[in-house]
Amino acid sequence: MISGGALLHGETRPGFGEFVLFDRQYFDGVGLISFIGMGVCPKYTGPEKVLMEFLNAEDVRMSSGGKIKIGNERIVHRIDFPATFLQRAKLVYEAGKKLNDEIMNRLLKAFLESR
């Protein structure tokens, strides 16, 4: 799960998004989660799993406007992920980030040397 350009394990990054689709078997061994809005990071719920909750959009608007208490929004859909999934996803993210950082450093170095 990517949130704000970073994949976080054990942290919460709330964001507003509307749930569109969840297909547990999009194709063999791969599920699909689709939502519209800001990126969100699953919420850490202990060493064995993390979860992602999609809240009722109207409730979110009401809670941000102070009409209902934050935390009382209705859950439309909840997905539980084992912590091992997020740990594997973090490894993939970090490998890509390392490559991007190396490219950026090489470009910056070349730019500074050309001045």
Secondary structure, DSSP 8 states (H G I E B T S, - for coil): --BTTB--SS--B---EEEEEEEEEEETTEEEEEEEES--B-EE-STTEEEEEEE-HHHHHHHHTTSS-TT---EEEEEEEEHHHHHHHHHHHHHHHHHHHHHHHHHHHHHHHH-
